[in-house]
């Protein structure tokens, strides 16, 4: 039943009689896993930090730890290792609580035999693999929900949430808040002439240039297509214009490969009393289009 997938099992048990019984159960079932036995939780944690292990069999009451904290401490130290909790007949409720807190299973010492133990070990390993896979998938979906797939910066949906939080902070504390919107000039010609792969390279490179040039608490997003937004907390209109000029020059002078150069048009604005997200972003958008109307590769402020 797949027991050859389990190469090493760690038993944390301070009762020599119980430890011997578990070893004999596994031997009778011809389980080929190497069983390592320690008597203290600290010893078990040290072993896991130094050695690979497929599954842990854990007594809940040890000389240096007792109760549910025994399992949670072990889980904190080795979060990717499946744990089967071993309880006495009078402590079965601890086993249920342990499973709710992250253990894969629990077994009551007086009720298990070798077959049950071997099966529990196998399923604990499989369930842990599934748990890790599901978490990775969930983390990926969460990342995709907030990150632009091409540039790796925030997407418009996530930016909208962050913008609303910054607007609330600006209203509450009366702090400055500015916004830069910029659009790459004649970007369609880059795609048409050089191909969409080169266009994608330019977008990613621009995003990286900006990320490397703004403060840690400034927020950049790909607003759509070749449009970007930079939200600048605790900065007024003049500071936004200075940053926009810095970014404009960086983009203008950057070689995107094989002598390819692009420019961008910038619009800046500052939060005003009564602004909401729509009016704030619309004003930066209007300023940016004014920059395009007035010749491109320039900055306008409203």
Residue pairs with C-beta under 8 A, 6 or more apart in sequence:
1 118
1 119
1 122
2 122
2 126
3 29
3 31
3 32
3 33
3 118
3 121
3 122
4 32
5 54
5 122
5 125
6 31
6 33
6 54
6 55
6 121
6 122
6 125
7 33
7 34
7 52
7 54
8 33
8 34
8 36
8 51
8 52
8 53
8 54
9 26
9 33
9 34
9 35
9 36
9 53
9 54
9 55
9 56
9 57
9 121
10 35
10 36
10 37
10 38
10 44
10 47
10 48
10 53
10 55
10 56
10 57
11 19
11 22
11 23
11 35
11 36
11 37
11 38
11 56
11 57
12 37
12 38
12 39
12 40
12 41
12 43
12 44
12 56
12 57
12 58
12 59
12 62
12 74
13 19
13 22
13 37
13 39
13 57
13 59
13 86
14 39
14 40
14 59
14 62
14 63
15 59
18 59
18 86
18 109
19 37
22 35
22 57
22 117
23 35
23 37
24 114
25 112
25 113
25 114
25 117
25 118
26 33
26 35
26 114
26 117
26 118
28 114
29 114
29 115
29 117
29 118
31 114
31 118
31 121
33 54
33 55
33 121
36 47
36 51
36 53
38 44
38 47
39 62
39 63
40 62
40 63
40 64
40 65
41 62
41 64
41 65
41 70
41 73
41 74
42 64
44 56
44 58
44 74
45 73
45 74
45 77
45 78
47 53
48 56
48 74
48 77
48 78
48 81
49 77
49 78
53 78
53 81
54 81
54 82
54 125
55 81
55 82
55 83
55 84
55 121
55 124
55 125
56 74
56 78
56 81
56 82
56 83
56 84
57 84
57 86
57 121
58 70
58 71
58 74
58 83
58 84
58 85
58 86
58 103
59 70
59 86
60 66
60 67
60 68
60 70
60 71
60 85
60 86
60 87
60 91
60 94
60 95
60 98
61 67
61 70
61 88
61 91
62 70
65 73
67 94
68 94
68 97
68 98
68 101
71 83
71 85
71 98
71 101
71 102
71 103
72 101
72 102
74 83
75 83
75 101
75 102
75 103
80 128
80 132
81 128
82 104
82 124
82 125
82 127
82 128
83 98
83 102
83 103
83 104
83 124
84 103
84 104
84 105
84 106
84 107
84 120
84 121
84 124
85 94
85 95
85 98
85 99
85 103
85 105
85 106
85 107
86 106
86 107
86 109
87 94
87 95
87 106
87 107
87 108
87 109
88 108
88 109
88 110
89 108
89 109
89 110
89 111
92 106
92 108
94 106
95 103
95 106
95 107
95 108
96 106
98 106
99 105
99 106
104 123
104 124
104 127
104 128
105 120
105 123
105 124
105 127
107 116
107 117
107 120
112 120
145 157
145 158
146 154
146 155
146 157
146 158
147 153
147 154
147 155
147 158
148 154
148 155
148 207
148 221
148 222
150 200
150 203
150 204
150 222
151 203
151 204
151 206
151 207
151 222
152 204
152 207
153 207
153 211
153 220
153 221
153 222
154 162
154 219
154 220
154 221
154 222
155 221
155 222
156 221
156 222
156 223
156 224
158 221
159 219
159 221
159 223
159 229
159 231
160 277
162 219
162 231
163 219
163 231
163 277
163 280
163 281
164 277
166 177
166 219
166 231
166 233
167 177
167 271
167 275
167 276
167 277
167 280
169 175
169 177
169 233
170 176
170 177
170 233
170 271
175 233
175 234
176 233
176 234
176 235
176 236
176 239
176 270
176 271
177 231
177 232
177 233
177 234
177 235
177 270
177 271
178 231
178 232
178 235
178 236
178 237
178 239
178 240
178 268
178 269
178 270
178 271
179 229
179 230
179 231
179 232
179 240
179 268
179 269
179 270
179 271
179 280
179 281
179 284
180 229
180 230
180 232
180 240
180 243
180 244
180 247
180 266
180 267
180 268
180 284
181 223
181 227
181 228
181 229
181 230
181 266
181 267
181 268
181 281
181 284
181 285
181 287
181 288
182 227
182 228
182 230
182 244
182 247
182 248
182 264
182 265
182 266
182 267
182 288
183 226
183 227
183 228
183 264
183 265
183 288
183 292
184 190
184 202
184 203
184 206
184 226
184 251
184 262
184 263
184 264
185 262
185 263
185 264
185 265
185 292
185 296
185 297
186 262
186 296
187 199
187 202
187 225
187 226
187 262
190 198
190 199
190 202
190 260
190 262
191 198
191 199
194 260
198 256
198 257
198 260
201 256
201 257
202 256
202 260
202 262
203 222
203 226
205 254
205 256
206 228
206 251
206 262
206 264
207 220
207 222
207 228
209 247
209 250
209 251
209 254
210 220
210 228
210 230
210 247
210 250
211 220
213 243
213 246
213 247
213 250
214 220
214 230
214 232
214 243
215 232
217 233
218 230
218 231
218 232
218 233
219 230
219 231
219 233
220 228
220 229
220 230
220 231
221 228
221 229
221 231
222 228
223 229
229 281
229 284
230 243
230 247
232 239
232 240
232 243
235 243
236 270
237 268
237 269
237 270
237 301
240 268
240 269
240 270
240 301
241 268
241 299
241 301
244 266
244 268
244 299
245 299
247 264
247 266
248 263
248 264
248 266
248 297
248 298
248 299
251 262
251 263
251 264
252 261
252 262
252 263
252 264
252 297
253 261
254 261
255 261
256 262
263 296
263 297
264 297
265 288
265 291
265 292
265 296
265 297
265 298
265 299
266 287
266 288
266 291
266 298
266 299
266 300
267 284
267 285
267 286
267 287
267 288
267 289
267 290
267 291
267 299
267 300
267 301
267 302
268 284
268 287
268 299
268 300
268 301
268 302
269 280
269 283
269 284
269 287
269 301
269 302
271 280
283 302
284 302
286 302
287 300
287 301
287 302
288 300
290 300
290 302
291 298
291 299
291 300
294 300
